[in-house]
């Protein structure tokens, strides 16, 4: 068989393996048809833990105990889920922050909703709200918000410094977060991270009807009127605007790309802004050159979700199921079990940050498909792919991924305008030539967290 020729395939095999994949299902149509408002989607969600909440006295004793032993004070941190038991980019940022602040002498109380929702939480009496609390990287337990507010008031009365960092408000009522922040030193505004676009819309990805990035139009836009999240967005923005006006926070962002977008579209009051990249890469040595007599190993790193571009990767894998030029590998913690895709379970946690890079190197990934459908704020998987010596193919317009491929990492990957162009690169073999001619290098990722400095100087940079 000559190079580039496909092995003959029977109709039965084609149907079984999904070789004729493009005619089987329109995933975008399915996403649109199943899109429902965040309020409807979260209507049946319940509590994560049914544990008995800590007593007010036990909570106070725990907080006073660590606060008295800390050299600096106590940091109150908010995010949408339990970073100790859930993997992901925001979760790893929280874990890195907790570890970095511990080295600087800060104690760290992390809070997430015990009754999560895919939008902002209801504003109810604080006595009716429970959170899951982690203290200095270990589970503290379930706490009642009203008890926490009272305990923090007593901790502050003993002269303990209290600071606050908001990583994500998903599932929280911003009014509840404000009540906790008000127990902190008023001279130091809270730090609010823009990890995604949740401050602008209850759909953090801002994908209209879960498919197309909407570019954050005004809430009065007709575009919101035809979106599954449009009905919830008006009240969402109203509450966010009030929160920012009351707190005037220091806004932190993982990239200038997301910060500039947020500044252009939010219009919320704030005190300062800082770009604090959660990791950096140092290239060290050349990766082995790709030779045409070996299959090109094509990787997808991370969760197999539509908004992360999974179906573009799956389409390539199914279309080239009998193509000896390519092998397809998925590295992640969950799989959709696709024929012709080798799945390697890979879990990146704050305890093992190098898991993805290590596994990608072991699998010899030549090129990584990073076809994010949303406006990426940073993209750890892009950095991990580059550090593993992979050439990155990104969708043009995908936020920081697209920007980085055209500037910081130009020559180590490229952007493609459409899925048709992506398919053509593989069908015609152009991707093999691009990888062969590129300079792919292994690198080391260093995970930095500069929150401590901003906490101390209040965001002034002094």
MOBEL-V657453 format. One record per residue. RES is the residue in one letter. NEAR is the number of other C-alpha atoms within 8 Angstrom. D_FIRST is the distance of its C-alpha to the first C-alpha in Angstrom with 2 decimals. Layout:
<<RES	NEAR	D_FIRST> <RES	NEAR	D_FIRST>>
This chain:
<<X	3	0.00> <X	4	3.82> <X	5	6.63> <X	7	8.44> <X	7	6.45> <X	7	8.17> <X	6	8.02> <X	4	10.60> <X	7	14.02> <X	6	17.30> <X	6	20.46> <X	6	22.14> <X	9	19.60> <X	11	19.63> <X	9	23.42> <X	7	23.72> <X	10	21.58> <X	11	22.94> <X	12	19.63> <X	10	21.79> <X	10	24.12> <X	8	25.68> <X	6	27.54> <X	7	28.83> <X	6	31.57> <X	8	33.27> <X	7	34.28> <X	7	36.62> <X	7	38.44> <X	8	38.83> <X	11	40.29> <X	10	42.71> <X	6	43.80> <X	6	44.53> <X	9	46.27> <X	9	49.88> <X	11	52.56> <X	13	52.77> <X	9	56.22> <X	7	55.00> <X	9	51.97> <X	10	54.22> <X	6	57.05> <X	5	56.23> <X	8	55.42> <X	6	57.80> <X	8	58.79> <X	7	56.45> <X	6	59.22> <X	5	62.29> <X	6	63.95> <X	5	67.62> <X	9	68.02> <X	10	69.62> <X	7	73.37> <X	9	74.77> <X	6	76.44> <X	8	73.31> <X	13	71.31> <X	13	74.06> <X	8	74.33> <X	8	70.59> <X	11	70.56> <X	9	73.79> <X	8	72.66> <X	9	69.50> <X	12	71.09> <X	8	74.01> <X	6	71.72> <X	11	69.45> <X	6	70.27> <X	9	69.37> <X	14	69.52> <X	14	67.46> <X	12	64.46> <X	12	63.87> <X	12	60.21> <X	12	58.82> <X	13	55.29> <X	13	53.80> <X	9	52.74> <X	11	53.17> <X	10	51.26> <X	8	51.88> <X	5	49.79> <X	8	47.43> <X	10	44.51> <X	8	43.76> <X	8	44.48> <X	8	48.13> <X	14	48.75> <X	12	47.51> <X	9	49.70> <X	10	52.66> <X	12	51.94> <X	12	51.65> <X	10	54.87> <X	11	56.76> <X	8	55.81> <X	10	56.67> <X	13	59.98> <X	11	60.88> <X	7	60.58> <X	8	62.93> <X	10	65.48> <X	13	64.87> <X	15	64.81> <X	14	62.30> <X	12	62.82> <X	11	59.75> <X	13	60.21> <X	13	57.84> <X	12	58.75> <X	11	59.27> <X	11	58.81> <X	15	55.78> <X	10	55.19> <X	12	52.43> <X	11	55.16> <X	13	58.51> <X	11	60.82> <X	6	64.13> <X	7	67.25> <X	6	69.46> <X	6	72.15> <X	9	70.91> <X	9	72.32> <X	8	69.75> <X	10	66.68> <X	13	64.91> <X	13	62.34> <X	13	60.27> <X	13	61.56> <X	12	59.99> <X	11	62.25> <X	9	60.98> <X	9	57.55> <X	7	58.89> <X	7	59.62> <X	8	63.25> <X	10	63.25> <X	14	63.97> <X	14	66.67> <X	14	68.78> <X	13	68.68> <X	9	72.47> <X	11	72.99> <X	13	70.55> <X	11	72.38> <X	8	75.71> <X	12	74.44> <X	11	73.02> <X	9	76.40> <X	9	78.09> <X	13	75.56> <X	12	76.17> <X	7	79.94> <X	6	79.61> <X	6	78.31> <X	11	74.61> <X	10	72.35> <X	12	70.01> <X	14	67.00> <X	12	64.33> <X	12	60.62> <X	12	58.88> <X	14	55.10> <X	11	54.65> <X	14	57.09> <X	14	54.83> <X	13	56.95> <X	14	60.09> <X	11	63.03> <X	12	63.54> <X	8	67.24> <X	11	66.90> <X	9	65.04> <X	10	67.84> <X	9	70.45> <X	10	68.89> <X	10	68.47> <X	8	72.16> <X	11	73.02> <X	12	71.50> <X	10	73.26> <X	6	73.69> <X	5	73.53> <X	9	69.81> <X	13	67.68> <X	13	64.73> <X	12	61.24> <X	11	58.81> <X	11	55.06> <X	14	52.81> <X	11	49.62> <X	10	48.57> <X	12	50.40> <X	12	52.37> <X	11	55.63> <X	11	54.85> <X	12	53.61> <X	15	53.41> <X	12	49.64> <X	10	48.77> <X	11	45.43> <X	13	47.24> <X	12	44.47> <X	11	46.13> <X	12	45.61> <X	11	43.17> <X	11	40.57> <X	9	41.63> <X	11	43.50> <X	9	46.94> <X	5	48.14> <X	7	51.40> <X	9	53.59> <X	5	57.34> <X	9	58.30> <X	6	60.03> <X	8	56.84> <X	6	55.75> <X	8	52.28> <X	13	53.82> <X	8	55.29> <X	7	51.93> <X	10	50.44> <X	12	50.56> <X	15	52.34> <X	12	54.69> <X	10	57.61> <X	11	57.61> <X	12	57.10> <X	10	60.58> <X	7	62.42> <X	12	59.77> <X	12	60.30> <X	8	64.06> <X	9	64.15> <X	11	61.88> <X	10	64.01> <X	8	67.11> <X	11	65.62> <X	12	64.72> <X	10	68.13> <X	6	69.94> <X	10	68.00> <X	11	66.99> <X	13	64.25> <X	15	62.39> <X	13	58.88> <X	13	55.97> <X	16	52.37> <X	14	49.18> <X	12	48.21> <X	8	49.96> <X	10	47.47> <X	17	48.74> <X	13	52.33> <X	8	52.48> <X	8	51.08> <X	9	53.63> <X	8	56.50> <X	7	55.68> <X	8	55.53> <X	7	57.79> <X	6	61.19> <X	7	62.48> <X	9	65.28> <X	12	64.40> <X	10	65.92> <X	9	63.15> <X	10	59.37> <X	9	57.17> <X	10	53.46> <X	10	52.59> <X	10	48.85> <X	9	48.22> <X	8	45.84> <X	10	44.77> <X	10	41.86> <X	8	42.12> <X	9	38.98> <X	8	39.07> <X	7	36.01> <X	9	32.52> <X	8	29.65> <X	4	26.71> <X	6	24.59> <X	9	21.26> <X	6	18.41> <X	8	15.18> <X	4	13.19> <X	7	14.71> <X	9	14.70> <X	12	17.64> <X	12	20.32> <X	13	22.21> <X	13	25.68> <X	12	28.56> <X	13	31.90> <X	9	34.86> <X	10	35.99> <X	12	33.67> <X	8	36.16> <X	8	35.86> <X	11	38.08> <X	12	35.98> <X	13	32.84> <X	13	31.10> <X	10	29.85> <X	9	28.05> <X	11	26.13> <X	9	25.66> <X	10	24.39> <X	10	21.63> <X	13	20.73> <X	15	20.68> <X	11	18.90> <X	9	15.95> <X	10	16.12> <X	7	12.47> <X	10	11.35> <X	8	10.07> <X	9	12.02> <X	10	15.30> <X	12	17.70> <X	11	21.07> <X	13	24.36> <X	13	27.85> <X	15	30.89> <X	14	34.17> <X	9	36.89> <X	7	35.93> <X	9	32.74> <X	5	31.77> <X	6	29.23> <X	7	26.16> <X	9	22.93> <X	10	20.18> <X	11	23.05> <X	7	24.25> <X	10	28.02> <X	8	30.19> <X	8	33.87> <X	10	35.53> <X	9	39.18> <X	11	40.84> <X	9	44.59> <X	9	47.45> <X	4	47.69> <X	7	44.03> <X	8	43.05> <X	8	40.16> <X	10	38.20> <X	13	35.59> <X	11	35.08> <X	9	34.94> <X	10	32.34> <X	12	30.12> <X	10	30.26> <X	6	29.49> <X	6	26.38> <X	7	25.21> <X	14	25.12> <X	13	23.83> <X	13	24.92> <X	14	27.50> <X	12	27.97> <X	14	31.75> <X	13	32.15> <X	12	35.81> <X	14	37.49> <X	13	40.95> <X	12	42.89> <X	12	42.18> <X	13	45.24> <X	12	43.44> <X	10	40.20> <X	7	40.06> <X	9	36.34> <X	10	35.74> <X	11	37.71> <X	11	36.04> <X	15	32.52> <X	15	33.68> <X	15	35.43> <X	14	32.29> <X	15	30.52> <X	13	28.51> <X	14	28.06> <X	15	29.83> <X	13	28.88> <X	16	32.08> <X	14	33.39> <X	9	35.80> <X	7	39.30> <X	15	38.86> <X	13	42.09> <X	14	42.09> <X	12	38.32> <X	13	37.85> <X	12	40.89> <X	10	39.80> <X	16	36.33> <X	10	38.11> <X	7	40.87> <X	7	41.21> <X	9	37.52> <X	10	36.31> <X	8	33.26> <X	12	32.32> <X	11	30.90> <X	11	31.24> <X	11	32.43> <X	11	30.74> <X	8	32.90> <X	8	31.30> <X	8	28.69> <X	6	27.10> <X	9	26.72> <X	10	25.39> <X	9	22.67> <X	10	21.80> <X	10	21.46> <X	11	18.66> <X	7	16.99> <X	6	17.09> <X	9	16.47> <X	10	20.02> <X	8	20.97> <X	10	18.71> <X	8	20.56> <X	8	23.86> <X	11	23.51> <X	10	22.38> <X	6	25.48> <X	9	27.90> <X	7	30.38> <X	12	30.00> <X	14	32.85> <X	13	34.24> <X	13	37.66> <X	9	40.61> <X	12	42.17> <X	8	45.95> <X	8	47.60> <X	9	50.90> <X	10	53.63> <X	7	56.50> <X	8	58.35> <X	10	61.18> <X	8	62.28> <X	11	62.39> <X	11	64.32> <X	7	66.93> <X	9	67.50> <X	11	67.16> <X	13	64.39> <X	7	66.56> <X	7	64.62> <X	4	67.96>>
